[in-house]
Amino acid sequence: MHVDGVDRRIAALYAVAAALAAACAAMVGDPRLFGPWQWWWPMAAGVACAAASVPTPLRRRARLAAVVRAVCWLAAGGWVAVGYREGIWSGGYWQAWAYGALGLGVLASVFATPTDWGEPMFRLAPAPPARSEWADRIAQVAKIAGVRSVTVRAWDAGAGYRVAGEFAGDGTTWRDLQRFEAALAAHLRLPKGCGVEVGPGEHRGGFTIDVATQDAMAASREYPG
């Protein structure tokens, strides 16, 4: 998953704040200090905070970051609930806090909780142009008129789409259109690393145009993959 420096710093601060909040809540809620509190109160608060913390990463299509946020809050709420129920003055209880905070901090840094003001972690591919637009585009860029039976279908991988159609029957072939691949890419304003590839259609008078809207070589890949 691609992350940036701002996301990593926010992730570290997020884990530290959650750990400190859990520690303060446990000390305040100890029966020896301010009277008995119900153990399910912090657990309910942890569930509510977990639910409120996931919309931002889900909106940015960072599902693992959403899971990390929810786990942090659920772990904090559960740890405080155990303290309310069993007491907080044992050494093992605070050792669990220290190791849990360390583990959650590492987990949050790895998956970098996204911020509200950062760039999207995954750029959405632009929607394929309408079918009627392609006949006009080919006529404008390649000076080939009469294109018909145009269909547009997105790739299964979501990184582009395929345009298929037929020429007017005047002897034009897909090789005549192939010479304008770079011009079509420029006309579409494709991002750097993306292009257009023209190929044959289902018959001699047809054509296909594969349009890449995402640079596959720039994407992160785990090995082996």
C-alpha positions as CSV (number, residue, x, y, z in Angstrom):
1,M,0.0,0.0,0.0
2,H,1.4,3.4,-0.9
3,V,1.7,5.8,2.0
4,D,3.3,9.2,2.6
5,G,5.1,10.9,5.4
6,V,2.1,12.7,6.7
7,D,0.2,9.5,7.0
8,R,3.0,7.8,8.9
9,R,3.4,10.7,11.4
10,I,-0.4,10.8,12.0
11,A,-0.4,7.0,12.5
12,A,2.3,7.2,15.2
13,L,0.5,10.1,17.0
14,Y,-2.8,8.3,16.7
15,A,-1.4,5.2,18.5
16,V,0.3,7.2,21.2
17,A,-2.9,9.2,21.9
18,A,-5.0,6.0,22.1
19,A,-2.6,4.4,24.5
20,L,-2.5,7.5,26.8
21,A,-6.2,7.8,26.7
22,A,-6.6,4.2,27.7
23,A,-4.2,4.6,30.6
24,C,-5.9,7.7,31.9
25,A,-9.3,6.2,31.6
26,A,-8.1,3.1,33.5
27,M,-6.7,5.1,36.4
28,V,-9.7,7.4,36.6
29,G,-12.1,4.4,36.6
30,D,-10.4,2.4,39.2
31,P,-12.8,1.7,42.1
32,R,-10.2,2.8,44.7
33,L,-10.1,6.4,43.3
34,F,-13.6,7.6,42.3
35,G,-15.9,4.8,43.1
36,P,-17.1,1.7,41.2
37,W,-17.7,2.1,37.4
38,Q,-19.3,-0.6,35.2
39,W,-16.8,-2.5,33.1
40,W,-18.9,-2.4,30.0
41,W,-18.8,1.4,29.8
42,P,-15.2,1.6,28.3
43,M,-16.0,-1.4,26.1
44,A,-19.1,0.4,24.7
45,A,-17.0,3.6,24.2
46,G,-14.3,1.6,22.3
47,V,-16.9,0.1,20.0
48,A,-18.4,3.6,19.3
49,C,-15.0,5.1,18.6
50,A,-14.1,2.2,16.4
51,A,-17.2,2.7,14.3
52,A,-16.5,6.5,14.1
53,S,-12.9,6.0,13.0
54,V,-13.4,4.0,9.9
55,P,-15.3,6.3,7.4
56,T,-12.2,8.3,6.4
57,P,-10.0,5.3,5.4
58,L,-12.9,3.5,3.8
59,R,-13.7,6.7,1.7
60,R,-10.1,6.6,0.6
61,R,-10.3,2.9,-0.3
62,A,-7.7,2.0,2.5
63,R,-9.5,-1.0,4.0
64,L,-6.5,-2.2,6.0
65,A,-6.0,1.2,7.6
66,A,-9.7,1.1,8.6
67,V,-9.1,-2.3,10.2
68,V,-6.1,-0.9,12.1
69,R,-8.1,2.0,13.4
70,A,-10.9,-0.3,14.6
71,V,-8.5,-2.7,16.2
72,C,-6.8,0.1,18.1
73,W,-10.0,1.4,19.6
74,L,-11.4,-2.1,20.4
75,A,-8.1,-3.1,22.1
76,A,-8.0,0.1,24.1
77,G,-11.6,-0.3,25.2
78,G,-11.2,-4.0,26.1
79,W,-8.0,-3.3,28.1
80,V,-9.7,-0.5,30.1
81,A,-12.7,-2.8,30.7
82,V,-10.5,-5.5,32.1
83,G,-9.0,-2.9,34.4
84,Y,-12.4,-1.9,35.6
85,R,-13.3,-5.5,36.3
86,E,-10.1,-7.0,37.7
87,G,-8.2,-3.9,39.0
88,I,-5.3,-2.0,37.6
89,W,-2.5,-2.4,40.2
90,S,-0.9,-5.5,39.0
91,G,2.4,-5.4,37.1
92,G,1.1,-7.7,34.3
93,Y,-1.7,-5.3,33.6
94,W,0.6,-2.4,32.8
95,Q,3.0,-4.7,30.9
96,A,0.1,-5.6,28.7
97,W,-0.5,-1.9,28.1
98,A,3.1,-1.2,27.2
99,Y,3.4,-4.2,24.8
100,G,-0.1,-3.6,23.4
101,A,0.7,0.1,22.7
102,L,4.0,-0.9,21.0
103,G,2.3,-3.5,18.8
104,L,-0.6,-1.3,17.8
105,G,1.9,1.6,17.1
106,V,3.9,-0.6,14.7
107,L,0.7,-1.9,13.1
108,A,-0.6,1.6,12.6
109,S,2.8,2.8,11.1
110,V,2.9,-0.1,8.7
111,F,-0.6,0.5,7.3
112,A,-0.4,4.3,7.9
113,T,-3.8,5.6,9.0
114,P,-4.9,8.0,6.2
115,T,-5.6,11.6,7.1
116,D,-8.6,13.7,6.0
117,W,-6.4,16.2,4.2
118,G,-4.0,13.8,2.4
119,E,-4.1,12.7,-1.2
120,P,-6.2,9.6,-2.0
121,M,-4.2,6.4,-1.4
122,F,-5.6,5.0,-4.7
123,R,-6.4,7.2,-7.6
124,L,-9.8,6.5,-9.2
125,A,-9.7,5.8,-12.9
126,P,-11.7,8.3,-15.0
127,A,-14.9,7.0,-16.4
128,P,-14.7,5.8,-20.1
129,P,-16.1,8.4,-22.5
130,A,-19.5,7.8,-24.0
131,R,-19.7,5.7,-27.2
132,S,-20.9,8.6,-29.3
133,E,-17.8,10.6,-28.3
134,W,-15.5,8.1,-29.9
135,A,-16.8,8.4,-33.4
136,D,-16.3,12.2,-33.2
137,R,-12.9,11.7,-31.6
138,I,-11.6,9.4,-34.3
139,A,-13.0,11.7,-37.0
140,Q,-11.3,14.7,-35.4
141,V,-7.9,13.1,-34.6
142,A,-7.4,10.5,-37.4
143,K,-9.7,12.1,-40.0
144,I,-11.6,8.8,-40.4
145,A,-15.3,9.4,-40.7
146,G,-18.2,7.0,-40.6
147,V,-17.1,4.9,-37.5
148,R,-20.1,3.0,-36.2
149,S,-21.1,0.1,-33.8
150,V,-18.9,1.5,-31.1
151,T,-18.9,-0.2,-27.7
152,V,-16.9,0.7,-24.6
153,R,-16.1,-1.8,-21.8
154,A,-14.0,-1.4,-18.8
155,W,-11.1,-3.8,-18.1
156,D,-11.6,-6.3,-15.3
157,A,-8.6,-5.0,-13.5
158,G,-10.1,-1.5,-13.5
159,A,-7.0,0.2,-15.0
160,G,-8.5,1.1,-18.3
161,Y,-11.1,0.2,-20.9
162,R,-11.5,-1.2,-24.5
163,V,-13.2,0.5,-27.3
164,A,-14.5,-1.6,-30.2
165,G,-16.1,-0.5,-33.5
166,E,-16.4,-0.8,-37.2
167,F,-15.2,1.4,-40.1
168,A,-17.6,2.7,-42.8
169,G,-16.6,0.1,-45.4
170,D,-14.4,2.4,-47.5
171,G,-11.3,0.2,-47.2
172,T,-10.0,1.7,-44.0
173,T,-8.3,-0.8,-41.7
174,W,-7.1,-0.8,-38.1
175,R,-3.6,-0.2,-39.3
176,D,-4.7,3.2,-40.7
177,L,-5.9,4.1,-37.2
178,Q,-2.9,2.7,-35.5
179,R,-0.7,5.5,-36.8
180,F,-2.7,7.9,-34.5
181,E,-2.1,6.1,-31.2
182,A,0.0,8.9,-29.7
183,A,-2.4,11.6,-31.0
184,L,-5.4,9.8,-29.4
185,A,-3.5,9.5,-26.1
186,A,-2.8,13.2,-26.2
187,H,-6.4,14.0,-27.1
188,L,-7.5,12.0,-24.1
189,R,-5.1,13.8,-21.8
190,L,-3.9,10.5,-20.4
191,P,-1.6,10.5,-17.3
192,K,2.2,9.9,-17.7
193,G,2.9,6.2,-18.3
194,C,-0.5,5.5,-19.9
195,G,-1.2,5.1,-23.5
196,V,-3.4,3.9,-26.4
197,E,-3.0,0.6,-28.3
198,V,-5.0,0.0,-31.5
199,G,-5.6,-3.5,-32.7
200,P,-7.7,-5.6,-35.1
201,G,-11.4,-6.1,-34.5
202,E,-13.6,-9.2,-34.9
203,H,-13.4,-8.8,-38.7
204,R,-11.3,-7.0,-41.3
205,G,-13.4,-3.9,-41.1
206,G,-13.3,-3.6,-37.3
207,F,-10.9,-2.2,-34.8
208,T,-10.2,-2.2,-31.0
209,I,-8.6,0.5,-28.9
210,D,-7.2,-0.3,-25.5
211,V,-6.9,2.8,-23.3
212,A,-4.7,2.5,-20.1
213,T,-5.8,5.0,-17.5
214,Q,-3.4,3.9,-14.7
215,D,0.4,3.4,-14.9
216,A,0.7,-0.3,-14.0
217,M,4.5,0.0,-13.8
218,A,4.4,2.7,-11.2
219,A,2.2,0.7,-8.8
220,S,3.7,-1.1,-5.9
221,R,3.9,-4.9,-6.2
222,E,4.7,-7.5,-3.5
223,Y,7.1,-10.3,-4.4
224,P,6.2,-12.9,-5.4
225,G,3.0,-11.7,-7.0
